[in-house]
């Protein structure tokens, strides 16, 4: 029996007990147990992505205890995950009325404000392109107002992520939030600095999970869970290295970009895009033979999923030709 089914059975059993002798009011102990069941069920549904049921369990739990901190957090995260504009506005209100001393609430609020900022930026773009029709007398002024509000949301999001790190300095979600928000604000060096801190944390976590996998007494369930956690940490680490490599290349710091991509390839040797990006940075550094080798590796790996007419493949062949021409020019000097 799944956890969700078990919780539902327990809840029904408790309700039946309360109704067995008429409309008896549940005892304090019964209410406490029902509340625990609704909290556990809501969290499980949220983890599964069943957001309507998660919200339904929150409502049932709040009927027992209106200001329950766990339920407030789950409700806010459910609304954030749903992601529609009206849900994000509700999530902002839920988080702001929740326990702001909880770092998870600050992270949730920061992520909500970040998403609201992105929605406002998208609205500004859509108004200017004509994709979104507005009844405002001055569409350009309306678009500018959306951009202004987007900036306010983004600055507030940054403050929330920073506050979460004051409350819990090693929280991954707070650091990840700063990586994203600083990039959106155009503070590339700030984004790189936060990414470096986060990568350090992730490496330590991944080393712990990998070490746990070789314990002789490990069970099959533990092994599966540890492998899943290790993969998740590795995937996030790869994304961060790729993000930093892009920013370093953008600022013509290609030696640093290559170092980031070296780390990606160490973690994920079959990740084709890492070779393509490294080839571009090596071209900028004048390392034409190394760049050509990277392009060849990219083409070998990418050909398994991309056809010869794919734009990435075509660009890679053009870059390879450019490498060969540059290498010959250098050799002829």
C-alpha positions as CSV (number, residue, x, y, z in Angstrom):
1,X,0.0,0.0,0.0
2,X,1.3,3.5,-1.0
3,X,1.8,6.2,1.6
4,X,-1.0,8.2,0.2
5,X,-3.4,5.2,0.3
6,X,-2.3,4.5,3.9
7,X,-2.9,8.1,5.0
8,X,-6.3,8.1,3.3
9,X,-7.2,4.8,5.1
10,X,-6.1,6.2,8.5
11,X,-8.1,9.4,7.9
12,X,-11.2,7.5,7.0
13,X,-10.8,5.2,10.0
14,X,-10.5,8.2,12.3
15,X,-13.6,9.9,10.8
16,X,-15.6,6.7,11.1
17,X,-14.6,6.5,14.8
18,X,-15.8,10.1,15.3
19,X,-19.1,9.3,13.7
20,X,-19.7,5.9,15.2
21,X,-21.8,7.3,18.0
22,X,-23.5,10.2,16.2
23,X,-22.0,13.5,15.4
24,X,-19.4,13.4,18.1
25,X,-16.8,16.1,18.0
26,X,-13.3,14.6,17.5
27,X,-11.1,14.6,20.6
28,X,-8.0,16.8,20.7
29,X,-5.9,13.7,20.1
30,X,-8.0,12.6,17.1
31,X,-7.8,16.2,15.6
32,X,-4.0,16.1,16.1
33,X,-3.7,12.8,14.3
34,X,-6.0,13.9,11.5
35,X,-3.9,17.1,11.1
36,X,-0.7,15.0,10.8
37,X,-2.4,12.8,8.1
38,X,-3.4,15.9,6.1
39,X,0.0,17.4,6.3
40,X,1.7,14.1,5.2
41,X,-0.8,13.6,2.4
42,X,-0.4,17.2,1.2
43,X,3.4,16.9,1.1
44,X,3.2,13.6,-0.7
45,X,0.8,15.0,-3.3
46,X,3.1,18.0,-3.8
47,X,6.1,15.8,-4.3
48,X,4.1,13.8,-6.9
49,X,3.1,16.9,-8.7
50,X,-0.6,16.3,-8.0
51,X,-1.2,20.0,-7.0
52,X,-5.0,20.0,-6.8
53,X,-5.0,17.1,-4.3
54,X,-2.2,18.7,-2.4
55,X,-4.2,21.9,-2.1
56,X,-7.3,19.9,-1.1
57,X,-5.4,18.3,1.8
58,X,-4.1,21.7,2.9
59,X,-7.6,23.0,3.0
60,X,-8.7,20.0,5.1
61,X,-5.8,20.5,7.5
62,X,-6.4,24.2,7.8
63,X,-10.0,23.5,8.8
64,X,-8.5,21.8,11.9
65,X,-5.7,24.3,12.5
66,X,-5.9,27.5,10.4
67,X,-2.4,28.9,11.1
68,X,-0.4,25.7,10.8
69,X,3.2,26.6,9.6
70,X,3.8,23.4,7.7
71,X,0.5,23.7,5.8
72,X,1.2,27.3,5.0
73,X,4.5,26.4,3.5
74,X,3.0,23.5,1.5
75,X,0.2,25.7,0.2
76,X,2.7,28.4,-0.9
77,X,4.9,25.9,-2.7
78,X,1.9,24.3,-4.4
79,X,0.7,27.6,-5.7
80,X,4.3,28.5,-6.8
81,X,4.6,25.2,-8.6
82,X,1.3,25.7,-10.4
83,X,2.8,29.0,-11.7
84,X,-0.1,30.9,-13.1
85,X,-0.2,34.6,-12.5
86,X,-3.2,34.3,-10.1
87,X,-1.5,31.5,-8.2
88,X,1.7,33.4,-7.9
89,X,-0.2,36.4,-6.4
90,X,-1.8,34.1,-3.9
91,X,1.5,32.4,-3.1
92,X,3.1,35.8,-2.4
93,X,0.3,36.6,0.1
94,X,0.6,33.1,1.7
95,X,4.3,33.4,2.2
96,X,4.2,36.9,3.5
97,X,1.7,35.9,6.1
98,X,3.6,32.8,7.1
99,X,6.6,32.4,9.5
100,X,9.3,34.6,7.9
101,X,11.8,33.3,10.4
102,X,11.7,30.0,8.5
103,X,14.3,30.0,5.7
104,X,12.1,27.8,3.6
105,X,9.4,30.5,3.6
106,X,12.0,33.1,2.5
107,X,13.2,30.8,-0.3
108,X,9.6,30.2,-1.4
109,X,8.8,33.9,-1.3
110,X,12.0,34.7,-3.2
111,X,11.1,32.2,-5.9
112,X,7.6,33.5,-6.2
113,X,8.8,37.1,-6.6
114,X,11.3,36.0,-9.2
115,X,8.6,34.3,-11.2
116,X,6.4,37.4,-10.9
117,X,9.3,39.5,-12.2
118,X,9.7,37.2,-15.2
119,X,6.0,37.3,-16.0
120,X,6.0,41.1,-15.8
121,X,9.0,41.3,-18.2
122,X,7.3,38.9,-20.6
123,X,4.2,41.0,-20.5
124,X,6.2,44.1,-21.4
125,X,7.7,42.3,-24.4
126,X,4.3,41.0,-25.5
127,X,2.8,44.5,-25.4
128,X,5.6,46.0,-27.5
129,X,5.4,43.2,-30.0
130,X,1.6,43.4,-30.3
131,X,1.2,39.8,-29.0
132,X,-0.6,41.1,-25.9
133,X,-3.3,43.7,-26.6
134,X,-3.8,46.3,-23.9
135,X,-6.6,48.8,-23.3
136,X,-4.2,51.3,-21.9
137,X,-4.2,54.7,-23.7
138,X,-0.4,54.5,-24.0
139,X,0.8,50.9,-24.6
140,X,4.5,51.9,-24.4
141,X,3.9,53.5,-21.0
142,X,2.1,50.3,-19.9
143,X,5.0,48.2,-21.0
144,X,7.4,50.5,-19.2
145,X,5.3,50.1,-16.0
146,X,5.5,46.3,-16.3
147,X,9.3,46.6,-16.6
148,X,9.5,48.8,-13.5
149,X,7.4,46.4,-11.4
150,X,9.5,43.5,-12.7
151,X,12.6,45.3,-11.4
152,X,11.0,45.8,-8.0
153,X,10.0,42.2,-7.7
154,X,13.5,41.0,-8.7
155,X,15.2,43.2,-6.1
156,X,12.8,42.0,-3.5
157,X,13.5,38.4,-4.5
158,X,17.2,38.9,-4.1
159,X,16.6,40.2,-0.5
160,X,14.5,37.2,0.3
161,X,17.2,34.7,-0.9
162,X,19.9,36.6,1.0
163,X,17.7,36.5,4.2
164,X,17.3,32.7,3.8
165,X,21.1,32.4,3.7
166,X,21.4,34.5,6.9
167,X,19.0,32.1,8.5
168,X,20.6,28.9,7.0
169,X,24.0,29.7,5.3
170,X,24.3,26.4,3.5
171,X,20.8,26.2,2.0
172,X,21.1,25.1,-1.6
173,X,17.8,26.7,-2.8
174,X,18.8,30.1,-1.4
175,X,22.2,30.1,-3.2
176,X,20.6,28.8,-6.4
177,X,18.1,31.6,-6.2
178,X,20.9,34.1,-6.0
179,X,22.6,32.6,-9.0
180,X,19.4,33.0,-11.1
181,X,18.4,36.5,-9.7
182,X,21.9,38.0,-10.1
183,X,22.0,36.8,-13.7
184,X,18.6,38.4,-14.4
185,X,19.7,41.6,-12.7
186,X,22.8,41.7,-15.0
187,X,25.2,41.1,-12.0
188,X,27.2,38.4,-13.8
189,X,30.1,38.4,-11.3
190,X,27.6,38.1,-8.4
191,X,25.9,35.2,-10.1
192,X,29.3,33.5,-10.7
193,X,30.3,34.0,-7.0
194,X,27.1,32.4,-5.8
195,X,27.5,29.6,-8.2
196,X,31.0,28.9,-6.9
197,X,29.7,28.6,-3.4
198,X,26.9,26.3,-4.4
199,X,29.2,24.1,-6.4
200,X,31.4,23.6,-3.3
201,X,28.3,22.5,-1.3
202,X,27.1,20.2,-4.0
203,X,30.5,18.5,-4.4
204,X,30.6,17.8,-0.7
205,X,27.1,16.4,-0.8
206,X,27.8,14.3,-3.9
207,X,30.9,12.9,-2.2
208,X,28.8,11.9,0.8
209,X,26.2,10.1,-1.3
210,X,28.9,8.4,-3.4
211,X,30.7,7.3,-0.2
212,X,27.4,6.0,1.2
213,X,26.9,3.8,-1.8
214,X,29.9,1.6,-0.9
215,X,28.8,0.8,2.6
216,X,28.7,-3.0,3.0
217,X,25.4,-2.9,4.9
218,X,23.5,-0.7,2.5
219,X,20.0,-2.0,1.5
220,X,18.6,-2.0,-2.1
221,X,16.2,0.8,-1.3
222,X,18.9,2.9,0.3
223,X,21.2,2.3,-2.7
224,X,18.5,3.4,-5.1
225,X,17.8,6.5,-3.1
226,X,21.5,7.5,-2.7
227,X,22.0,7.0,-6.5
228,X,19.1,9.3,-7.2
229,X,20.3,11.9,-4.8
230,X,23.8,11.7,-6.3
231,X,22.5,12.1,-9.8
232,X,20.4,15.1,-8.9
233,X,23.4,16.8,-7.3
234,X,25.5,16.0,-10.3
235,X,22.9,17.4,-12.7
236,X,22.6,20.6,-10.8
237,X,26.4,20.9,-10.6
238,X,26.6,20.5,-14.4
239,X,24.0,23.2,-15.0
240,X,25.9,25.6,-12.7
241,X,29.2,25.0,-14.5
242,X,27.6,25.5,-17.9
243,X,26.0,28.7,-16.6
244,X,29.3,30.0,-15.3
245,X,31.1,29.0,-18.5
246,X,28.6,31.0,-20.6
247,X,29.1,34.1,-18.4
248,X,32.9,33.8,-18.5
249,X,32.8,33.4,-22.3
250,X,30.5,36.5,-22.5
251,X,33.2,38.5,-20.7
252,X,36.1,37.1,-22.8
253,X,37.4,35.1,-19.8
254,X,37.8,32.0,-21.9
255,X,40.5,30.3,-19.8
256,X,38.0,30.3,-16.9
257,X,35.2,29.1,-19.2
258,X,37.4,26.2,-20.4
259,X,38.0,25.3,-16.7
260,X,34.3,25.2,-16.0
261,X,33.7,23.0,-19.0
262,X,36.5,20.7,-18.0
263,X,34.6,20.2,-14.8
264,X,31.4,19.4,-16.7
265,X,33.1,16.8,-18.8
266,X,34.7,15.2,-15.7
267,X,31.2,14.8,-14.3
268,X,29.4,13.9,-17.5
269,X,31.8,12.8,-20.2
270,X,29.1,12.1,-22.8
271,X,27.5,15.6,-22.6
272,X,27.8,16.8,-26.1
273,X,27.1,20.5,-25.6
274,X,30.0,20.8,-23.2
275,X,32.4,19.9,-26.0
276,X,30.7,22.4,-28.4
277,X,31.0,25.2,-25.9
278,X,34.6,24.4,-25.0
279,X,35.5,24.4,-28.7
280,X,34.2,28.0,-29.0
281,X,36.3,29.1,-26.0
282,X,39.3,27.3,-27.3
283,X,38.8,29.1,-30.7
284,X,38.8,32.4,-28.9
285,X,42.1,31.4,-27.1
286,X,43.7,30.4,-30.4
287,X,43.8,26.7,-29.5
288,X,42.6,25.6,-32.9
289,X,43.7,21.9,-32.8
290,X,42.1,21.4,-29.4
291,X,39.0,23.1,-30.6
292,X,38.8,20.9,-33.6
293,X,39.2,17.8,-31.4
294,X,36.3,19.1,-29.2
295,X,34.1,19.6,-32.3
296,X,34.9,16.1,-33.5
297,X,33.8,14.7,-30.1
298,X,30.6,16.8,-30.2
299,X,29.7,15.5,-33.7
300,X,30.3,12.0,-32.6
301,X,28.1,12.3,-29.5
302,X,25.4,14.5,-31.1
303,X,25.0,12.4,-34.2
304,X,23.1,9.8,-32.1
305,X,20.3,12.2,-31.5
306,X,20.6,14.9,-34.2
307,X,20.3,14.6,-37.9
308,X,22.8,16.1,-40.4
309,X,20.5,19.0,-41.1
310,X,20.2,20.0,-37.4
311,X,21.3,23.6,-36.9
312,X,23.7,22.6,-34.1
313,X,25.4,20.0,-36.4
314,X,25.6,22.5,-39.3
315,X,27.2,25.2,-37.0
316,X,29.7,22.6,-35.7
317,X,30.8,21.7,-39.2
318,X,31.2,25.4,-40.0
319,X,33.2,25.9,-36.8
320,X,35.4,22.9,-37.7
321,X,36.1,24.4,-41.1
322,X,37.0,27.7,-39.4
323,X,39.4,25.8,-37.0
324,X,41.1,24.1,-39.9
325,X,41.6,27.5,-41.8
326,X,42.9,29.2,-38.6
327,X,45.3,26.3,-37.8
328,X,46.7,26.4,-41.4
329,X,47.2,30.2,-41.2
330,X,49.1,29.9,-37.9
331,X,51.2,27.1,-39.3
332,X,52.1,29.1,-42.4
333,X,53.5,32.0,-40.4
